[in-house]
Every structure is written in structure tokens, then in C-alpha cells.
Amino acid sequence: MRYTLFFSALIWSSLLSAQPSHHEVTISSGRFILQGTTNLNTFECTLSQALPGKPIVVKTTSEARQIRFEGLELKYPVSEFDCGLEAMSQDLRKTLKSDAYPYLLLRINDIQIKNESQEVAKLTVVSSVTITLAGKSHDALVENGLVINHSEGALTLAGTQHLSMHDFDLEAPTKFFGMVKVNDELNVSFELRMEVKSLD
């Protein structure tokens, strides 16, 4: 445990450098979850891998406890969302206009460490993100994000945010002559495991 904390401190000391720096980031695993309700029950649709799996170069700058990112954008193929039942998955793809807009995009703009007294291996952060869905972009502030440092070059960024379909000009679908209606509010969760290597 002591060595894990030591390696984690090395990651954050490089990320929190006062000078702009560049890092090679590889998404080793990713998960994006949409949770919602209808007038009858709840539903959950999951996509278990973010793209790209190949390395991307991310520019980081920092001020105080805030780290800003340029280039940390991920794609999620809408056609791969799994709602448990194929009919529900097809409904989601249609609602999200997957034929015209095949990808959901998640851009991490910055994170801010909430306070200095936290354990380095597990940090609570506020994260500014931009979600692009069905051709519309929406900025959101994830108030209780989490950064978990696993080792010298591996960390997980996770968060949950409430969104509305109207944020993306989407209309909640109905079924069976309007007897079953999906509610407008969605609970959106993401979890990204990243391998990070300094290029400076």
C-alpha cells in the first residue's frame, strides 16, 4: 500500500506541474451507463468499452488544484449500448438517432481536487465534461467525481451526472399507444481506466 501511494504521488506531481505538459493516455477499459425510468419501471443501458483503445496525446495545464485537459475526448458507439432486451436497445438507438449520429462523445475538460487533505490513492474531484449526443453538445459539472490511482501509470476516472433528454433536443419515446412513456430525466455514469505516460 505504501508503494502504491508513492507511485500515485509521482503521477499527480507530474500532472500538477505549473508548466503545460503532454501525456500519452491509453483507455484500457471504459464503461458508460444510461439509467432511466418509465411510468411503469426502470431501465439501464450499458456500453462497456470506450474508443479509442489506441494512445492519444493529452495536453495538461494546472492552477492550484485544478487540472485542465486538451484532447481527452472519447467515443462511445451508440449501436453497442445494451439495454438487456434487444427491443429496448433498438428503441434507444432510434431515440439517440444512431443512424445519423453513430457516436456519443465524452470530453473531459478539467478536474479540480476538492481539498488537499485527501488520500492520494483515492481523490474526490469536481469534473467539467462535455457530452455530445445526437449532434448536440451539453456542458455538465460532475460534482462528486472520483479519481482512483492504481499504480505508477494507471488511474480510473469515474462520475455520475443527471441529464435531461431535452438537453440534447431529444423526445422521450412512448410505446403501446402511449401507455408506456419514458421519463425525460436520465442518470449518466462513466468509468474510465487510463494508462498514463509522461511525454515531457
N, C-alpha and C positions, 0 to 999 in steps of 0.2 A: 504494500500500500504506500509506503514512504517513497519508493522509486516511482510509482505511478504519479504521485503528486509532484515529484521533482521534474519528470518529463512534461507533465501538464504545464508546470510553471514556465518551462522553456518555450512551449507553444505560445502562451499568452504574452510572454516578454517580447517575443518577436512580433506578434500581432499588434501589440500596444506601442511599438516603436513610434517616435514622434515623426519620423520621415516616412513618406509613401513607400510601400514595399509591394513586391509581387510574390504570389504564391501559386503553385500548381495544385489544383484541387481535383480529386477524383471522387465521384459519388460511388461508393461501394455498395450501398443499398439505400433504397428510398421507399417511402410509403405515404400515400395521400388518401385521406378518408373523408367522404361526404356523409354526414348524418342528417336525417330529416324526419319529419312526421307527416302523416296524413290525418284526415278526420277519423280514421279507424285504428291506425297503428304507427309504428316507427319503421325506418329502413336505414340501411347502411351500405354504402358502395365504396369499394376499396380498390386502389391501384397500388401494386406492391413494388414497382420499380420506377425510378426517375431516370430521365435521359438528360445529358449524355452519360454513358459509362466511361467514356474516354476522358483524359485530363483536360481541364480548362484552366486558363490563366486568369487569376483574380487579382485586381489591384486593391490594396487596403490602405486606408489612412485612418488616423486616430486623433482624438482630442479628449482629454480627461479619460472617462471610462467608456467612451463611445467609439465604435469601430465602424467605418463606412466601407462598403464594398462596391467595386465596379466590375461587372462581368459575372456575378454569381447568379445566373439565371438557369432554370431547369425546365425541361419539357415533360409533360405527362400526356401520353396518347389517350385521348378520351375514349377511343374504341376498346381500350383494355380495362376500363372500370368494370368491376364485378359486383353486382348487387345481390348475388345469391341465387336469383332466378333470372333466366335468360330474358324473359319478357320484361322484367324490371330494368335489366341492363340495356335493352333496346330502347325502352322509354327514356332512360337517362341520356343515351346518345342522341336521340331525337331532340329532346329538350335542350341539350347543350349544343345543338347544331353541328354535330361532329363531321358531317359531310363537307360543310363549308369551312369549319374551323377545327381541324383534327387534333390540335394540341391545347391543353391547359398549360399556361406558363406561370411559373412562380419565380419572382425575382426578390432576392434578399438584399435590401438596400443598406441596412445598418443594424447593429445591435448595440445596446447600452447595458452594461453591467449595473444591476440595481444598487449594490453597495459593496464596499471594499472588504467587509468582514466575512464574506462567504468562503466556503471551502473551494479551493481551486478546481478540484475534480468534478464539481457539480455546481454550476452557476445559474442563478435565476436572472433572466435578461428581459428587456423590452426590445422587440424587434419590429422594424419597419419593413413591410413587404408590399409588393405589387403583384396582384393576381390578374391575369388576362384570361378571359373565358368568353367564348362565342364572339370574339373580336372586340370585346370591351375590357378596358383596364380599370382596376379599382385599387386604391391605396388603402392599406389597413395597418393598424398598430396592434401587434400581438403583445398584450400586457404581461403575460406570465410565460414567456418562452423559457426554454431550458437548454443549456449547453453542458454536455457530459464529455469530459476528457477521458479517453480510454487509455492512451499511451502517448509516446512522444509525437507521433504523427497522425493520430486518429481521434476524431471527436464526432459527437452526434448533436445536431441542432433540431429541436422539436418545439412545436407550438400548436395552439388551438385558437380559433377565431370564429365569432358568429358573423354570418353574412346574410344578405337578402338576395333572392333571385333578381329583384328589381335593380340591384346594384349593377347587374350586367344586362339589363333590359330583357330579361327572360320571363316568360309567363309560366307559372306553375301548372303542370298538366292535370287533367281530370280523366277519369275512366268511368265506364258503365253509366253513361248518360248523366254524368255529373255527380253521381252518388259517392264516388271516391275522389277526393281532392287533395293534392299535395300542398302543404303549407309553404308559405314564401320563405320562411327562415331556415337557414342551413347552419350546421356546425361543421366547420372545416378544420381538420387536423393534418399536420405534416410531420414527418420524421425523416431526417437525412443523416446518414452516416458518411463522413467525409475523411478521406486520407489527404493530409496537407503536407506540402513540401515547400520550403522557402526557396525562391529563385534568386535572392539578392545576396 
